[in-house]
Protein backbone atom coordinates (compact mmCIF):
# COMPACT_ATOMS: atom_id res chain seq x y z
CA UNK A 1 0.00 0.00 0.00
CA UNK A 2 1.38 3.38 -0.99
CA UNK A 3 0.54 5.30 2.17
CA UNK A 4 1.56 8.70 0.75
CA UNK A 5 -0.82 8.34 -2.17
CA UNK A 6 -3.57 6.95 0.06
CA UNK A 7 -3.18 9.99 2.37
CA UNK A 8 -3.26 12.40 -0.58
CA UNK A 9 -6.35 10.72 -2.02
CA UNK A 10 -8.11 10.76 1.37
CA UNK A 11 -7.28 14.45 1.78
CA UNK A 12 -8.80 15.30 -1.61
CA UNK A 13 -11.91 13.27 -0.84
CA UNK A 14 -12.29 14.67 2.68
CA UNK A 15 -12.06 18.23 1.35
CA UNK A 16 -14.29 17.39 -1.64
CA UNK A 17 -11.44 18.68 -3.81
CA UNK A 18 -11.65 16.75 -7.09
CA UNK A 19 -8.48 16.18 -9.07
CA UNK A 20 -8.04 18.09 -12.36
CA UNK A 21 -10.57 16.88 -14.90
CA UNK A 22 -12.94 15.49 -12.27
CA UNK A 23 -15.98 17.42 -11.03
CA UNK A 24 -17.52 15.23 -8.34
CA UNK A 25 -17.74 11.93 -6.47
CA UNK A 26 -20.03 8.93 -6.98
CA UNK A 27 -19.08 5.60 -5.36
CA UNK A 28 -21.13 3.70 -7.94
CA UNK A 29 -19.32 4.97 -11.05
CA UNK A 30 -15.66 4.45 -11.95
CA UNK A 31 -15.66 7.49 -14.23
CA UNK A 32 -18.70 8.94 -15.94
CA UNK A 33 -18.69 11.96 -18.20
CA UNK A 34 -22.03 13.79 -18.20
CA UNK A 35 -23.35 17.13 -19.41
CA UNK A 36 -22.74 18.42 -15.88
CA UNK A 37 -19.12 17.28 -15.68
CA UNK A 38 -17.12 14.19 -14.82
CA UNK A 39 -17.76 12.16 -11.67
CA UNK A 40 -15.96 9.13 -10.34
CA UNK A 41 -15.48 6.75 -7.45
CA UNK A 42 -12.42 6.22 -5.27
CA UNK A 43 -10.65 4.36 -8.07
CA UNK A 44 -11.55 7.04 -10.61
CA UNK A 45 -10.24 9.80 -8.37
CA UNK A 46 -7.00 7.83 -7.79
CA UNK A 47 -6.39 7.45 -11.52
CA UNK A 48 -7.11 11.15 -12.13
CA UNK A 49 -4.76 12.15 -9.30
CA UNK A 50 -1.80 9.86 -9.95
CA UNK A 51 -1.86 8.80 -13.60
CA UNK A 52 -0.68 10.68 -16.66
CA UNK A 53 -3.13 12.16 -19.15
CA UNK A 54 -2.49 9.40 -21.69
CA UNK A 55 -3.92 6.79 -19.31
CA UNK A 56 -7.06 8.84 -18.76
CA UNK A 57 -7.83 8.83 -22.45
CA UNK A 58 -7.05 5.17 -23.11
CA UNK A 59 -8.46 3.38 -20.05
CA UNK A 60 -11.82 1.70 -20.30
CA UNK A 61 -13.97 1.95 -17.19
CA UNK A 62 -13.28 -1.66 -16.16
CA UNK A 63 -9.53 -1.00 -16.39
CA UNK A 64 -9.74 1.92 -13.96
CA UNK A 65 -10.11 -0.51 -11.03
CA UNK A 66 -6.89 -2.30 -12.02
CA UNK A 67 -4.96 0.92 -12.68
CA UNK A 68 -6.07 2.48 -9.38
CA UNK A 69 -5.01 -0.64 -7.47
CA UNK A 70 -1.61 -0.49 -9.19
CA UNK A 71 -1.16 3.23 -8.51
CA UNK A 72 -2.11 2.84 -4.83
CA UNK A 73 -0.12 -0.42 -4.54
CA UNK A 74 -3.12 -2.32 -3.19
CA UNK A 75 -3.47 -6.08 -3.21
CA UNK A 76 -6.42 -7.42 -5.21
CA UNK A 77 -8.26 -8.07 -1.93
CA UNK A 78 -7.60 -4.54 -0.63
CA UNK A 79 -8.75 -3.01 -3.92
CA UNK A 80 -11.91 -5.11 -3.91
CA UNK A 81 -12.73 -4.11 -0.32
CA UNK A 82 -12.15 -0.42 -0.97
CA UNK A 83 -13.46 0.05 -4.51
CA UNK A 84 -16.14 -2.63 -4.86
CA UNK A 85 -17.45 -3.51 -1.41
CA UNK A 86 -20.59 -5.58 -2.03
CA UNK A 87 -22.37 -4.02 0.95
CA UNK A 88 -21.69 -0.49 -0.29
CA UNK A 89 -21.86 -0.80 -4.10
CA UNK A 90 -25.00 0.56 -5.63
CA UNK A 91 -26.19 2.01 -2.31
CA UNK A 92 -28.86 -0.73 -2.15
CA UNK A 93 -30.66 -0.60 1.16
CA UNK A 94 -28.52 2.21 2.50
CA UNK A 95 -30.13 5.15 4.28
CA UNK A 96 -27.80 7.61 2.52
CA UNK A 97 -25.48 7.66 -0.46
CA UNK A 98 -21.75 7.29 0.06
CA UNK A 99 -20.10 10.70 0.14
CA UNK A 100 -16.53 11.69 -0.65
CA UNK A 101 -15.97 12.12 3.11
CA UNK A 102 -17.24 8.58 3.75
CA UNK A 103 -14.74 7.35 1.15
CA UNK A 104 -11.93 9.29 2.86
CA UNK A 105 -12.81 7.66 6.18
CA UNK A 106 -12.76 4.21 4.54
CA UNK A 107 -9.28 4.90 3.14
CA UNK A 108 -8.06 6.06 6.55
CA UNK A 109 -9.61 2.98 8.15
CA UNK A 110 -7.78 0.71 5.69
CA UNK A 111 -4.51 2.54 6.38
CA UNK A 112 -5.07 1.93 10.11
CA UNK A 113 -5.27 -1.81 9.45
CA UNK A 114 -9.01 -2.30 9.62
CA UNK A 115 -9.82 -5.47 7.65
CA UNK A 116 -13.21 -3.99 6.67
CA UNK A 117 -12.66 -0.33 5.77
CA UNK A 118 -16.41 0.29 5.39
CA UNK A 119 -17.44 -1.21 8.78
CA UNK A 120 -18.00 2.16 10.50
CA UNK A 121 -20.03 3.49 7.55
CA UNK A 122 -22.20 0.36 7.45
CA UNK A 123 -22.71 0.42 11.23
CA UNK A 124 -23.90 4.03 11.03
CA UNK A 125 -26.33 2.95 8.28
CA UNK A 126 -27.85 0.38 10.67
CA UNK A 127 -28.20 3.01 13.38
CA UNK A 128 -29.92 5.41 10.97
CA UNK A 129 -32.39 2.76 9.79
VMD Tcl script that builds the backbone (N, CA, C; Angstrom):
set m [mol new atoms 387]
animate dup $m
set s [atomselect $m all]
$s set {name element resname resid chain x y z} {
  {N N UNK 1 A 0.848 -1.181 0.000}
  {CA C UNK 1 A 0.000 0.000 0.000}
  {C C UNK 1 A 0.893 1.244 0.000}
  {N N UNK 2 A 0.628 2.127 -0.925}
  {CA C UNK 2 A 1.378 3.379 -0.992}
  {C C UNK 2 A 0.676 4.386 -0.073}
  {N N UNK 3 A 1.193 4.499 1.136}
  {CA C UNK 3 A 0.543 5.305 2.167}
  {C C UNK 3 A 0.517 6.793 1.813}
  {N N UNK 4 A 1.545 7.284 1.152}
  {CA C UNK 4 A 1.556 8.697 0.755}
  {C C UNK 4 A 0.416 8.993 -0.226}
  {N N UNK 5 A 0.267 8.136 -1.208}
  {CA C UNK 5 A -0.816 8.341 -2.174}
  {C C UNK 5 A -2.189 8.147 -1.523}
  {N N UNK 6 A -2.290 7.173 -0.635}
  {CA C UNK 6 A -3.566 6.950 0.063}
  {C C UNK 6 A -3.925 8.193 0.886}
  {N N UNK 7 A -2.940 8.770 1.574}
  {CA C UNK 7 A -3.184 9.990 2.368}
  {C C UNK 7 A -3.614 11.149 1.480}
  {N N UNK 8 A -2.924 11.317 0.358}
  {CA C UNK 8 A -3.261 12.400 -0.576}
  {C C UNK 8 A -4.678 12.217 -1.119}
  {N N UNK 9 A -5.017 11.000 -1.504}
  {CA C UNK 9 A -6.351 10.716 -2.017}
  {C C UNK 9 A -7.410 10.981 -0.943}
  {N N UNK 10 A -7.154 10.519 0.283}
  {CA C UNK 10 A -8.108 10.755 1.370}
  {C C UNK 10 A -8.286 12.251 1.624}
  {N N UNK 11 A -7.202 13.006 1.559}
  {CA C UNK 11 A -7.283 14.453 1.776}
  {C C UNK 11 A -8.166 15.107 0.717}
  {N N UNK 12 A -7.967 14.740 -0.541}
  {CA C UNK 12 A -8.800 15.302 -1.614}
  {C C UNK 12 A -10.268 14.944 -1.410}
  {N N UNK 13 A -10.533 13.698 -1.061}
  {CA C UNK 13 A -11.913 13.271 -0.842}
  {C C UNK 13 A -12.527 13.976 0.368}
  {N N UNK 14 A -11.779 14.045 1.448}
  {CA C UNK 14 A -12.289 14.671 2.675}
  {C C UNK 14 A -12.650 16.130 2.442}
  {N N UNK 15 A -11.832 16.810 1.640}
  {CA C UNK 15 A -12.065 18.229 1.351}
  {C C UNK 15 A -12.971 18.443 0.132}
  {N N UNK 16 A -13.484 17.335 -0.424}
  {CA C UNK 16 A -14.292 17.387 -1.642}
  {C C UNK 16 A -13.591 18.250 -2.701}
  {N N UNK 17 A -12.306 17.954 -2.888}
  {CA C UNK 17 A -11.436 18.678 -3.806}
  {C C UNK 17 A -11.058 17.752 -4.963}
  {N N UNK 18 A -11.914 17.676 -5.994}
  {CA C UNK 18 A -11.653 16.745 -7.089}
  {C C UNK 18 A -10.337 17.034 -7.800}
  {N N UNK 19 A -9.693 15.972 -8.293}
  {CA C UNK 19 A -8.477 16.177 -9.075}
  {C C UNK 19 A -8.801 16.863 -10.399}
  {N N UNK 20 A -7.799 17.445 -11.066}
  {CA C UNK 20 A -8.036 18.089 -12.356}
  {C C UNK 20 A -8.757 17.153 -13.323}
  {N N UNK 21 A -9.795 17.666 -13.948}
  {CA C UNK 21 A -10.570 16.876 -14.897}
  {C C UNK 21 A -11.763 16.164 -14.288}
  {N N UNK 22 A -11.853 16.156 -12.978}
  {CA C UNK 22 A -12.939 15.487 -12.273}
  {C C UNK 22 A -13.776 16.564 -11.580}
  {N N UNK 23 A -15.093 16.406 -11.609}
  {CA C UNK 23 A -15.978 17.422 -11.034}
  {C C UNK 23 A -16.708 16.982 -9.773}
  {N N UNK 24 A -16.777 15.678 -9.508}
  {CA C UNK 24 A -17.521 15.232 -8.341}
  {C C UNK 24 A -17.261 13.776 -8.029}
  {N N UNK 25 A -17.932 13.287 -6.979}
  {CA C UNK 25 A -17.744 11.931 -6.475}
  {C C UNK 25 A -19.038 11.139 -6.578}
  {N N UNK 26 A -18.911 9.874 -6.989}
  {CA C UNK 26 A -20.026 8.931 -6.975}
  {C C UNK 26 A -19.434 7.540 -6.812}
  {N N UNK 27 A -19.681 6.909 -5.644}
  {CA C UNK 27 A -19.077 5.599 -5.364}
  {C C UNK 27 A -19.485 4.549 -6.391}
  {N N UNK 28 A -20.623 4.706 -7.014}
  {CA C UNK 28 A -21.134 3.704 -7.937}
  {C C UNK 28 A -20.630 3.796 -9.362}
  {N N UNK 29 A -19.807 4.784 -9.684}
  {CA C UNK 29 A -19.322 4.971 -11.055}
  {C C UNK 29 A -17.809 5.115 -11.063}
  {N N UNK 30 A -17.111 4.295 -11.856}
  {CA C UNK 30 A -15.658 4.449 -11.946}
  {C C UNK 30 A -15.330 5.838 -12.469}
  {N N UNK 31 A -15.758 6.149 -13.663}
  {CA C UNK 31 A -15.658 7.494 -14.228}
  {C C UNK 31 A -16.816 7.635 -15.213}
  {N N UNK 32 A -17.562 8.692 -15.064}
  {CA C UNK 32 A -18.699 8.937 -15.943}
  {C C UNK 32 A -18.664 10.395 -16.368}
  {N N UNK 33 A -18.651 10.605 -17.667}
  {CA C UNK 33 A -18.694 11.961 -18.198}
  {C C UNK 33 A -20.143 12.295 -18.537}
  {N N UNK 34 A -20.642 13.374 -17.967}
  {CA C UNK 34 A -22.025 13.786 -18.200}
  {C C UNK 34 A -22.035 15.225 -18.696}
  {N N UNK 35 A -23.217 15.732 -19.008}
  {CA C UNK 35 A -23.349 17.127 -19.408}
  {C C UNK 35 A -22.961 18.080 -18.283}
  {N N UNK 36 A -23.052 17.587 -17.051}
  {CA C UNK 36 A -22.742 18.421 -15.876}
  {C C UNK 36 A -21.301 18.279 -15.421}
  {N N UNK 37 A -20.508 17.454 -16.073}
  {CA C UNK 37 A -19.119 17.278 -15.676}
  {C C UNK 37 A -18.770 15.808 -15.541}
  {N N UNK 38 A -17.627 15.546 -14.972}
  {CA C UNK 38 A -17.121 14.191 -14.818}
  {C C UNK 38 A -17.139 13.813 -13.346}
  {N N UNK 39 A -17.737 12.658 -13.031}
  {CA C UNK 39 A -17.762 12.157 -11.665}
  {C C UNK 39 A -17.074 10.802 -11.634}
  {N N UNK 40 A -16.616 10.420 -10.464}
  {CA C UNK 40 A -15.963 9.129 -10.337}
  {C C UNK 40 A -15.946 8.650 -8.903}
  {N N UNK 41 A -15.576 7.386 -8.760}
  {CA C UNK 41 A -15.481 6.749 -7.447}
  {C C UNK 41 A -14.055 6.895 -6.906}
  {N N UNK 42 A -13.762 6.176 -5.853}
  {CA C UNK 42 A -12.419 6.224 -5.265}
  {C C UNK 42 A -11.374 5.869 -6.321}
  {N N UNK 43 A -11.609 4.793 -7.053}
  {CA C UNK 43 A -10.648 4.360 -8.071}
  {C C UNK 43 A -10.492 5.420 -9.164}
  {N N UNK 44 A -11.602 5.992 -9.593}
  {CA C UNK 44 A -11.546 7.040 -10.608}
  {C C UNK 44 A -10.746 8.242 -10.144}
  {N N UNK 45 A -10.991 8.666 -8.900}
  {CA C UNK 45 A -10.236 9.801 -8.367}
  {C C UNK 45 A -8.749 9.468 -8.296}
  {N N UNK 46 A -8.403 8.234 -7.889}
  {CA C UNK 46 A -6.997 7.834 -7.785}
  {C C UNK 46 A -6.314 7.912 -9.151}
  {N N UNK 47 A -6.980 7.410 -10.178}
  {CA C UNK 47 A -6.394 7.446 -11.521}
  {C C UNK 47 A -6.224 8.892 -11.977}
  {N N UNK 48 A -7.214 9.742 -11.726}
  {CA C UNK 48 A -7.109 11.149 -12.134}
  {C C UNK 48 A -6.018 11.882 -11.341}
  {N N UNK 49 A -5.793 11.485 -10.104}
  {CA C UNK 49 A -4.756 12.151 -9.301}
  {C C UNK 49 A -3.345 11.706 -9.661}
  {N N UNK 50 A -3.160 10.410 -9.899}
  {CA C UNK 50 A -1.803 9.859 -9.948}
  {C C UNK 50 A -1.369 9.292 -11.288}
  {N N UNK 51 A -2.219 9.352 -12.310}
  {CA C UNK 51 A -1.861 8.802 -13.604}
  {C C UNK 51 A -1.620 9.942 -14.593}
  {N N UNK 52 A -0.905 9.640 -15.654}
  {CA C UNK 52 A -0.682 10.683 -16.659}
  {C C UNK 52 A -1.906 10.792 -17.578}
  {N N UNK 53 A -1.973 11.882 -18.299}
  {CA C UNK 53 A -3.132 12.160 -19.154}
  {C C UNK 53 A -3.383 11.068 -20.187}
  {N N UNK 54 A -2.344 10.445 -20.682}
  {CA C UNK 54 A -2.488 9.399 -21.686}
  {C C UNK 54 A -3.349 8.253 -21.154}
  {N N UNK 55 A -3.142 7.885 -19.909}
  {CA C UNK 55 A -3.917 6.788 -19.315}
  {C C UNK 55 A -5.387 7.163 -19.202}
  {N N UNK 56 A -5.664 8.415 -18.907}
  {CA C UNK 56 A -7.057 8.843 -18.759}
  {C C UNK 56 A -7.834 8.704 -20.057}
  {N N UNK 57 A -7.173 8.899 -21.151}
  {CA C UNK 57 A -7.833 8.828 -22.455}
  {C C UNK 57 A -8.007 7.382 -22.901}
  {N N UNK 58 A -7.054 6.524 -22.566}
  {CA C UNK 58 A -7.051 5.169 -23.110}
  {C C UNK 58 A -7.714 4.135 -22.212}
  {N N UNK 59 A -7.906 4.388 -20.943}
  {CA C UNK 59 A -8.457 3.380 -20.048}
  {C C UNK 59 A -9.965 3.222 -20.223}
  {N N UNK 60 A -10.398 1.997 -20.351}
  {CA C UNK 60 A -11.823 1.700 -20.301}
  {C C UNK 60 A -12.242 1.678 -18.839}
  {N N UNK 61 A -13.518 1.846 -18.582}
  {CA C UNK 61 A -13.967 1.947 -17.189}
  {C C UNK 61 A -13.595 0.728 -16.363}
  {N N UNK 62 A -13.633 -0.474 -16.947}
  {CA C UNK 62 A -13.284 -1.656 -16.161}
  {C C UNK 62 A -11.790 -1.734 -15.872}
  {N N UNK 63 A -10.974 -1.019 -16.634}
  {CA C UNK 63 A -9.535 -1.005 -16.388}
  {C C UNK 63 A -9.144 0.004 -15.301}
  {N N UNK 64 A -10.035 0.912 -14.980}
  {CA C UNK 64 A -9.742 1.921 -13.964}
  {C C UNK 64 A -9.498 1.264 -12.617}
  {N N UNK 65 A -10.284 0.246 -12.270}
  {CA C UNK 65 A -10.112 -0.509 -11.030}
  {C C UNK 65 A -8.679 -1.045 -10.939}
  {N N UNK 66 A -8.224 -1.681 -12.009}
  {CA C UNK 66 A -6.891 -2.295 -12.023}
  {C C UNK 66 A -5.807 -1.234 -11.940}
  {N N UNK 67 A -5.960 -0.152 -12.695}
  {CA C UNK 67 A -4.956 0.925 -12.684}
  {C C UNK 67 A -4.902 1.607 -11.325}
  {N N UNK 68 A -6.045 1.848 -10.703}
  {CA C UNK 68 A -6.069 2.480 -9.381}
  {C C UNK 68 A -5.387 1.586 -8.353}
  {N N UNK 69 A -5.658 0.293 -8.399}
  {CA C UNK 69 A -5.007 -0.641 -7.469}
  {C C UNK 69 A -3.489 -0.610 -7.655}
  {N N UNK 70 A -3.048 -0.554 -8.911}
  {CA C UNK 70 A -1.608 -0.487 -9.193}
  {C C UNK 70 A -1.009 0.812 -8.668}
  {N N UNK 71 A -1.670 1.928 -8.939}
  {CA C UNK 71 A -1.163 3.232 -8.512}
  {C C UNK 71 A -1.096 3.360 -6.992}
  {N N UNK 72 A -2.067 2.765 -6.301}
  {CA C UNK 72 A -2.106 2.837 -4.834}
  {C C UNK 72 A -1.368 1.670 -4.177}
  {N N UNK 73 A -0.854 0.763 -5.011}
  {CA C UNK 73 A -0.123 -0.423 -4.542}
  {C C UNK 73 A -0.969 -1.253 -3.580}
  {N N UNK 74 A -2.208 -1.507 -3.979}
  {CA C UNK 74 A -3.124 -2.318 -3.189}
  {C C UNK 74 A -3.131 -3.745 -3.712}
  {N N UNK 75 A -3.277 -4.691 -2.800}
  {CA C UNK 75 A -3.468 -6.076 -3.207}
  {C C UNK 75 A -4.848 -6.187 -3.867}
  {N N UNK 76 A -5.085 -7.246 -4.630}
  {CA C UNK 76 A -6.423 -7.418 -5.208}
  {C C UNK 76 A -7.523 -7.416 -4.143}
  {N N UNK 77 A -7.267 -8.029 -3.017}
  {CA C UNK 77 A -8.256 -8.069 -1.927}
  {C C UNK 77 A -8.515 -6.668 -1.372}
  {N N UNK 78 A -7.434 -5.905 -1.128}
  {CA C UNK 78 A -7.600 -4.539 -0.627}
  {C C UNK 78 A -8.382 -3.684 -1.613}
  {N N UNK 79 A -8.048 -3.796 -2.891}
  {CA C UNK 79 A -8.748 -3.013 -3.916}
  {C C UNK 79 A -10.222 -3.381 -3.952}
  {N N UNK 80 A -10.521 -4.656 -3.885}
  {CA C UNK 80 A -11.906 -5.110 -3.907}
  {C C UNK 80 A -12.676 -4.563 -2.707}
  {N N UNK 81 A -12.067 -4.617 -1.524}
  {CA C UNK 81 A -12.729 -4.113 -0.320}
  {C C UNK 81 A -12.984 -2.610 -0.401}
  {N N UNK 82 A -12.038 -1.870 -0.936}
  {CA C UNK 82 A -12.153 -0.416 -0.968}
  {C C UNK 82 A -13.015 0.075 -2.127}
  {N N UNK 83 A -12.797 -0.461 -3.319}
  {CA C UNK 83 A -13.464 0.054 -4.514}
  {C C UNK 83 A -14.802 -0.614 -4.821}
  {N N UNK 84 A -14.961 -1.865 -4.410}
  {CA C UNK 84 A -16.139 -2.631 -4.856}
  {C C UNK 84 A -16.773 -3.426 -3.723}
  {N N UNK 85 A -16.855 -2.832 -2.556}
  {CA C UNK 85 A -17.446 -3.512 -1.406}
  {C C UNK 85 A -18.904 -3.852 -1.715}
  {N N UNK 86 A -19.231 -5.127 -1.661}
  {CA C UNK 86 A -20.586 -5.579 -2.026}
  {C C UNK 86 A -21.673 -4.935 -1.180}
  {N N UNK 87 A -21.372 -4.625 0.070}
  {CA C UNK 87 A -22.370 -4.017 0.950}
  {C C UNK 87 A -22.573 -2.533 0.666}
  {N N UNK 88 A -21.638 -1.924 -0.041}
  {CA C UNK 88 A -21.689 -0.489 -0.288}
  {C C UNK 88 A -22.039 -0.185 -1.745}
  {N N UNK 89 A -21.615 -1.034 -2.666}
  {CA C UNK 89 A -21.863 -0.799 -4.099}
  {C C UNK 89 A -23.342 -0.633 -4.395}
  {N N UNK 90 A -23.637 0.348 -5.190}
  {CA C UNK 90 A -25.004 0.561 -5.631}
  {C C UNK 90 A -25.915 1.181 -4.589}
  {N N UNK 91 A -25.425 1.363 -3.385}
  {CA C UNK 91 A -26.189 2.014 -2.312}
  {C C UNK 91 A -27.497 1.276 -1.994}
  {N N UNK 92 A -27.609 0.012 -2.365}
  {CA C UNK 92 A -28.858 -0.728 -2.150}
  {C C UNK 92 A -29.115 -0.896 -0.656}
  {N N UNK 93 A -30.271 -0.441 -0.230}
  {CA C UNK 93 A -30.665 -0.604 1.163}
  {C C UNK 93 A -29.984 0.344 2.127}
  {N N UNK 94 A -29.210 1.279 1.625}
  {CA C UNK 94 A -28.523 2.214 2.504}
  {C C UNK 94 A -29.410 3.428 2.752}
  {N N UNK 95 A -29.295 3.993 3.945}
  {CA C UNK 95 A -30.131 5.147 4.280}
  {C C UNK 95 A -29.607 6.435 3.644}
  {N N UNK 96 A -28.349 6.444 3.205}
  {CA C UNK 96 A -27.799 7.612 2.518}
  {C C UNK 96 A -26.729 7.154 1.534}
  {N N UNK 97 A -26.519 7.960 0.526}
  {CA C UNK 97 A -25.484 7.656 -0.464}
  {C C UNK 97 A -24.102 7.853 0.155}
  {N N UNK 98 A -23.144 7.151 -0.383}
  {CA C UNK 98 A -21.751 7.286 0.055}
  {C C UNK 98 A -21.235 8.635 -0.422}
  {N N UNK 99 A -20.672 9.411 0.495}
  {CA C UNK 99 A -20.100 10.705 0.136}
  {C C UNK 99 A -18.587 10.592 -0.013}
  {N N UNK 100 A -17.983 11.640 -0.542}
  {CA C UNK 100 A -16.525 11.686 -0.647}
  {C C UNK 100 A -15.891 11.590 0.741}
  {N N UNK 101 A -16.509 12.208 1.737}
  {CA C UNK 101 A -15.965 12.125 3.106}
  {C C UNK 101 A -16.053 10.703 3.658}
  {N N UNK 102 A -17.133 9.989 3.345}
  {CA C UNK 102 A -17.239 8.580 3.747}
  {C C UNK 102 A -16.103 7.776 3.123}
  {N N UNK 103 A -15.823 8.043 1.849}
  {CA C UNK 103 A -14.739 7.348 1.152}
  {C C UNK 103 A -13.391 7.658 1.799}
  {N N UNK 104 A -13.175 8.908 2.186}
  {CA C UNK 104 A -11.926 9.288 2.862}
  {C C UNK 104 A -11.776 8.522 4.172}
  {N N UNK 105 A -12.865 8.413 4.916}
  {CA C UNK 105 A -12.814 7.659 6.183}
  {C C UNK 105 A -12.509 6.180 5.938}
  {N N UNK 106 A -13.048 5.610 4.862}
  {CA C UNK 106 A -12.763 4.211 4.540}
  {C C UNK 106 A -11.279 4.025 4.201}
  {N N UNK 107 A -10.717 4.964 3.455}
  {CA C UNK 107 A -9.281 4.903 3.136}
  {C C UNK 107 A -8.458 4.977 4.419}
  {N N UNK 108 A -8.784 5.927 5.284}
  {CA C UNK 108 A -8.056 6.063 6.552}
  {C C UNK 108 A -8.193 4.805 7.400}
  {N N UNK 109 A -9.378 4.208 7.407}
  {CA C UNK 109 A -9.607 2.980 8.149}
  {C C UNK 109 A -8.730 1.850 7.612}
  {N N UNK 110 A -8.634 1.736 6.295}
  {CA C UNK 110 A -7.778 0.713 5.694}
  {C C UNK 110 A -6.318 0.963 6.057}
  {N N UNK 111 A -5.893 2.214 6.025}
  {CA C UNK 111 A -4.508 2.540 6.379}
  {C C UNK 111 A -4.207 2.208 7.831}
  {N N UNK 112 A -5.236 2.262 8.685}
  {CA C UNK 112 A -5.068 1.933 10.105}
  {C C UNK 112 A -5.171 0.439 10.374}
  {N N UNK 113 A -5.288 -0.359 9.305}
  {CA C UNK 113 A -5.267 -1.806 9.452}
  {C C UNK 113 A -6.621 -2.466 9.624}
  {N N UNK 114 A -7.689 -1.709 9.488}
  {CA C UNK 114 A -9.014 -2.301 9.625}
  {C C UNK 114 A -9.260 -3.255 8.461}
  {N N UNK 115 A -9.588 -4.520 8.735}
  {CA C UNK 115 A -9.824 -5.470 7.647}
  {C C UNK 115 A -11.090 -5.172 6.840}
  {N N UNK 116 A -12.008 -4.405 7.395}
  {CA C UNK 116 A -13.212 -3.991 6.673}
  {C C UNK 116 A -13.288 -2.470 6.731}
  {N N UNK 117 A -12.745 -1.789 5.704}
  {CA C UNK 117 A -12.662 -0.329 5.772}
  {C C UNK 117 A -14.015 0.375 5.786}
  {N N UNK 118 A -15.080 -0.321 5.414}
  {CA C UNK 118 A -16.414 0.291 5.386}
  {C C UNK 118 A -17.242 -0.061 6.620}
  {N N UNK 119 A -16.674 -0.745 7.607}
  {CA C UNK 119 A -17.436 -1.209 8.778}
  {C C UNK 119 A -18.113 -0.058 9.517}
  {N N UNK 120 A -17.408 1.035 9.763}
  {CA C UNK 120 A -18.001 2.163 10.496}
  {C C UNK 120 A -19.146 2.782 9.708}
  {N N UNK 121 A -18.974 2.935 8.394}
  {CA C UNK 121 A -20.027 3.486 7.551}
  {C C UNK 121 A -21.267 2.593 7.604}
  {N N UNK 122 A -21.058 1.299 7.467}
  {CA C UNK 122 A -22.195 0.364 7.452}
  {C C UNK 122 A -22.882 0.300 8.816}
  {N N UNK 123 A -22.119 0.403 9.879}
  {CA C UNK 123 A -22.707 0.418 11.227}
  {C C UNK 123 A -23.581 1.654 11.417}
  {N N UNK 124 A -23.114 2.795 10.943}
  {CA C UNK 124 A -23.897 4.035 11.025}
  {C C UNK 124 A -25.183 3.902 10.213}
  {N N UNK 125 A -25.127 3.175 9.106}
  {CA C UNK 125 A -26.329 2.951 8.284}
  {C C UNK 125 A -27.382 2.182 9.081}
  {N N UNK 126 A -26.925 1.169 9.845}
  {CA C UNK 126 A -27.847 0.384 10.667}
  {C C UNK 126 A -28.499 1.247 11.740}
  {N N UNK 127 A -27.687 2.130 12.333}
  {CA C UNK 127 A -28.203 3.007 13.385}
  {C C UNK 127 A -29.217 3.996 12.847}
  {N N UNK 128 A -29.010 4.444 11.592}
  {CA C UNK 128 A -29.925 5.411 10.975}
  {C C UNK 128 A -31.229 4.771 10.516}
  {N N UNK 129 A -31.193 3.454 10.319}
  {CA C UNK 129 A -32.388 2.761 9.787}
  {C C UNK 129 A -33.488 2.627 10.816}
}
mol reanalyze $m
mol bondsrecalc $m
mol representation Tube
mol addrep $m
